[in-house]
């Protein structure tokens, strides 16, 4: 655990540096103060092993990774931001994570500062894995100082929509390719393209669950029933265990009447059957983190801005029976 991971773990608890020190002191019988926490987080002082052990969740022995697809056929709803930041949050909770960029726009790849040209030349892309027999494990690259892995994308992946149609059982290609690495990870998240084509169908066929990011505006809301209908068909036709993890409202501004009305509509229409997570607020830190090539969780000064991503990560672990008491 490094300083950045410690800060994320502290903020996941909703603690200031002082209250975090108080909690550590009560748990470990020590006399840490705010200054000590600050030095750990900035790398000025080594984090004691006892603190690392306390913050590292005990994981049950898991046979294979849980695969989650993040999907919404409308673009610009914060799907990639959710994918990247939930991966970072899971990694901070001690999980082994792979993010699959299954969007030809390669937004997750760009967000994490990975060169599309270099990955294409090396054959380390989702396209090469799905259609050129590249081994999945060899194509995945470490990101964020090795905290999790990314299967990058490039514009080459746009050709997959047509090529997959010619493949026998073309909707099952990604499931086959991810099966090769399911024992190497605890979670695999798939950032889907913004339409219900062959790549999204591949993601839904491979996934155990679906998270639906929805911008709090009416046009984004209108596409949810169509996606739910597609999920229902995928269940009937080959992936009966596919579940809906929940809806993640995004780009929410509490002072805007339209945003509040859309959130209320989401909760009224779907809240009885589907979990509605805490909305992700609209904030300038999101495009700034993309420009920096880092997850927003790593650079946000206000923990509330990224708290919904940690909420999703906690929910995934709880659903899988993980021990998350240390960081809850």
C-alpha positions in Angstrom: 0.0 0.0 0.0 1.4 3.4 -1.0 0.4 6.9 0.1 -2.2 7.4 -2.6 -3.9 4.1 -1.7 -3.9 5.1 2.0 -5.6 8.4 1.2 -8.2 6.6 -0.8 -8.8 4.1 2.0 -9.2 7.0 4.5 -11.6 8.9 2.3 -13.6 5.7 1.7 -14.3 5.8 5.4 -15.3 9.5 5.2 -12.5 10.4 7.6 -10.4 13.5 8.0 -6.7 12.9 8.7 -7.3 13.7 12.4 -10.4 11.4 12.8 -8.6 8.7 10.8 -5.6 8.9 13.2 -8.1 8.7 16.1 -9.6 5.5 14.6 -6.1 4.0 14.1 -5.1 4.8 17.6 -8.3 3.1 19.0 -7.8 0.1 16.8 -4.0 -0.4 17.3 -3.3 1.2 20.6 -1.0 3.8 19.1 -0.6 7.6 19.3 -0.6 8.7 15.7 -1.5 12.3 14.8 -2.7 14.2 11.8 0.9 15.1 10.8 1.9 11.4 10.7 -1.1 10.6 8.4 -0.1 13.4 6.1 3.5 12.2 5.9 2.3 8.7 5.0 0.0 10.0 2.3 2.7 12.2 0.7 5.3 9.5 0.8 7.4 11.3 3.4 7.3 8.4 5.8 6.9 4.7 5.4 3.4 3.3 6.4 3.7 0.8 9.3 2.8 -2.7 8.4 0.3 -2.9 11.2 -1.7 0.0 9.5 -1.5 -1.8 6.1 -2.7 -5.0 7.7 -5.6 -3.2 9.3 -6.7 -1.6 6.1 -6.2 -4.6 3.8 -9.6 -6.5 3.6 -9.5 -10.2 4.1 -10.6 -11.8 0.8 -12.2 -15.2 0.6 -10.7 -17.6 -1.9 -12.5 -16.8 -5.1 -12.5 -19.3 -7.9 -13.1 -16.8 -10.7 -13.5 -13.1 -11.3 -16.8 -11.3 -11.1 -17.4 -9.6 -14.5 -19.4 -6.4 -14.6 -20.4 -4.6 -17.8 -21.0 -0.8 -17.7 -23.5 -0.1 -20.4 -25.8 2.6 -21.7 -26.6 3.0 -25.4 -26.5 6.8 -25.0 -23.0 8.4 -25.2 -21.7 11.1 -22.9 -23.3 9.8 -19.7 -20.1 9.3 -17.7 -19.8 5.6 -18.3 -16.0 5.6 -18.9 -15.4 7.8 -15.8 -17.4 5.3 -13.7 -15.5 2.4 -15.2 -12.1 3.9 -14.4 -12.9 5.1 -11.0 -14.8 2.0 -9.8 -11.7 0.0 -10.9 -9.5 2.3 -8.9 -11.8 2.1 -5.9 -11.8 -1.7 -6.0 -8.0 -1.8 -6.3 -7.8 0.4 -3.2 -9.9 -2.2 -1.4 -7.3 -4.9 -2.1 -8.9 -6.4 -5.2 -7.1 -7.6 -8.4 -8.9 -5.7 -11.2 -8.9 -5.7 -15.0 -10.6 -3.0 -17.0 -11.6 -4.0 -20.5 -12.0 -1.1 -22.9 -14.6 -2.4 -25.3 -15.3 0.9 -26.9 -13.7 1.8 -30.3 -13.6 5.4 -29.0 -11.0 4.2 -26.5 -12.1 6.7 -23.9 -10.8 4.5 -20.9 -7.5 4.0 -22.7 -7.1 7.8 -23.2 -8.3 8.5 -19.6 -5.5 6.3 -18.2 -2.8 7.9 -20.4 -2.1 4.8 -22.5 -0.9 5.3 -26.1 -3.3 3.8 -28.6 -0.7 3.8 -31.3 1.8 1.9 -29.2 -0.8 -0.7 -28.0 -2.0 -1.2 -31.6 1.6 -1.7 -32.8 2.2 -4.2 -30.0 -1.0 -6.1 -30.6 -2.1 -5.4 -27.1 -5.7 -4.3 -27.7 -9.2 -5.6 -27.2 -9.5 -6.0 -31.0 -6.3 -8.2 -31.1 -7.6 -10.3 -28.2 -11.1 -10.8 -29.7 -10.2 -11.3 -33.4 -6.5 -11.9 -33.8 -5.9 -14.7 -31.1 -3.7 -12.5 -28.9 -3.6 -14.0 -25.4 -5.7 -11.9 -23.0 -3.1 -12.0 -20.2 -0.3 -10.8 -22.5 -2.4 -7.9 -23.8 -3.4 -6.5 -20.4 -1.1 -3.7 -19.3 -0.6 -2.3 -15.8 -1.9 1.2 -15.1 -1.9 3.6 -12.1 1.5 2.4 -10.9 0.4 -1.2 -11.3 -2.7 -1.0 -9.1 -4.9 -2.5 -11.7 -4.7 -3.6 -15.4 -6.2 -2.4 -18.6 -7.0 -4.2 -21.8 -6.7 -1.1 -24.2 -8.8 -0.2 -27.1 -8.2 1.7 -30.4 -10.3 2.7 -33.4 -9.4 -0.7 -34.8 -12.1 -2.2 -32.6 -14.7 -0.5 -34.8 -14.1 -3.2 -37.4 -15.1 -5.9 -34.8 -18.8 -5.0 -35.2 -18.7 -6.4 -38.7 -16.1 -9.1 -38.2 -18.0 -10.6 -35.2 -21.1 -11.2 -37.3 -19.0 -13.6 -39.4 -17.7 -15.5 -36.4 -19.5 -18.7 -35.3 -21.3 -17.7 -32.1 -20.0 -14.2 -32.5 -21.6 -12.8 -29.4 -19.6 -15.2 -27.2 -16.1 -14.3 -28.3 -15.3 -11.9 -25.4 -16.6 -14.4 -22.9 -14.3 -17.1 -24.3 -11.3 -14.7 -24.2 -12.0 -13.5 -20.7 -12.3 -17.0 -19.4 -8.5 -17.3 -19.9 -7.9 -14.8 -17.2 -10.8 -15.1 -14.8 -8.7 -16.8 -12.2 -6.1 -14.1 -12.3 -8.5 -11.3 -11.2 -11.2 -10.6 -8.6 -13.1 -8.2 -10.8 -13.2 -7.6 -14.5 -15.1 -4.4 -15.6 -16.1 -3.9 -19.2 -16.5 -0.3 -20.5 -19.1 -0.9 -23.3 -19.6 1.3 -26.4 -22.6 3.7 -26.5 -24.9 1.5 -28.6 -26.4 -2.0 -28.5 -24.2 -3.6 -31.2 -22.1 -6.8 -31.3 -19.5 -5.5 -28.8 -22.1 -4.6 -26.2 -23.8 -8.0 -26.7 -20.4 -9.7 -26.2 -20.0 -7.8 -23.0 -23.5 -8.8 -21.7 -22.9 -12.4 -22.7 -19.6 -12.4 -20.7 -20.8 -10.5 -17.6 -22.3 -11.6 -14.3 -23.8 -8.2 -13.8 -24.6 -4.8 -15.4 -24.2 -1.3 -14.0 -26.1 1.3 -15.9 -24.7 4.9 -15.7 -27.5 7.4 -16.5 -27.0 11.1 -16.8 -29.7 13.0 -14.9 -31.4 14.3 -18.0 -34.4 13.0 -19.9 -32.8 11.7 -23.1 -30.4 9.4 -21.1 -33.3 8.2 -19.0 -35.4 7.2 -22.0 -32.8 4.6 -23.1 -32.9 2.6 -19.9 -36.0 0.5 -20.7 -34.5 -0.5 -24.0 -31.3 -1.6 -22.3 -33.3 -3.5 -19.7 -35.2 -5.3 -22.5 -31.9 -6.3 -24.1 -30.6 -7.6 -20.8 -33.7 -9.7 -20.4 -33.2 -11.2 -23.9 -29.6 -12.0 -23.2 -30.7 -13.8 -20.0 -33.2 -15.9 -22.0 -30.8 -16.7 -24.8 -27.6 -17.7 -23.2 -26.7 -15.9 -19.9 -29.4 -16.7 -17.4 -27.4 -15.5 -14.4 -26.9 -11.9 -15.7 -28.2 -9.5 -13.2 -28.6 -5.7 -13.0 -26.3 -4.3 -10.2 -28.0 -1.0 -10.3 -28.3 2.4 -11.9 -25.6 5.0 -11.3 -27.0 8.6 -11.8 -24.2 10.9 -13.2 -23.5 14.5 -13.9 -25.9 15.6 -11.2 -26.3 19.2 -10.1 -28.6 19.4 -7.1 -29.5 23.0 -7.7 -30.9 22.3 -11.1 -34.6 21.5 -11.2 -34.2 19.3 -14.3 -31.6 17.1 -12.6 -33.7 16.7 -9.4 -36.8 15.9 -11.5 -34.9 13.3 -13.5 -33.4 11.7 -10.4 -36.9 11.5 -8.9 -38.2 10.0 -12.1 -35.4 7.4 -12.0 -36.3 6.4 -8.4 -40.0 6.3 -9.1 -39.8 4.2 -12.3 -37.0 1.8 -11.3 -36.2 2.2 -7.6 -38.6 -0.5 -6.5 -36.7 -3.2 -8.5 -33.2 -1.8 -9.1 -30.8 -0.2 -6.7 -30.3 3.5 -7.4 -26.8 4.6 -6.3 -25.9 8.0 -4.9 -25.6 10.4 -7.9 -22.2 11.4 -9.2 -22.0 15.2 -9.1 -21.0 17.3 -12.1 -17.6 18.7 -11.3 -14.6 20.2 -13.3 -12.3 17.7 -11.7 -13.5 15.0 -14.0 -12.1 16.4 -17.3 -9.1 17.6 -15.4 -8.3 14.0 -14.3 -8.6 12.8 -17.9 -6.1 15.5 -18.9 -3.8 14.2 -16.2 -4.2 10.6 -17.2 -5.4 9.6 -13.7 -8.6 8.3 -12.1 -10.5 11.1 -10.5 -10.4 9.3 -7.2 -6.6 9.9 -7.1 -6.8 13.7 -7.6 -10.2 14.9 -6.2 -9.8 17.2 -3.2 -13.4 16.7 -2.2 -14.2 13.1 -1.1 -17.9 13.6 -1.8 -17.2 14.1 -5.5 -16.0 10.5 -5.9 -17.9 8.8 -3.0 -20.5 7.2 -5.4 -17.7 5.2 -7.1 -16.6 3.9 -3.7 -20.2 3.1 -2.9 -20.5 0.9 -6.0 -17.2 -0.8 -5.2 -18.3 -1.6 -1.6 -21.6 -2.9 -3.0 -19.9 -5.3 -5.3 -17.7 -6.7 -2.5 -20.7 -7.0 -0.2 -22.7 -8.9 -2.9 -19.7 -11.3 -3.3 -19.6 -11.9 0.4 -16.3 -10.1 0.9 -15.1 -8.9 4.3 -15.1 -5.1 3.9 -15.6 -4.2 7.6 -12.1 -2.6 7.8 -12.9 0.0 5.2 -16.7 0.5 5.5 
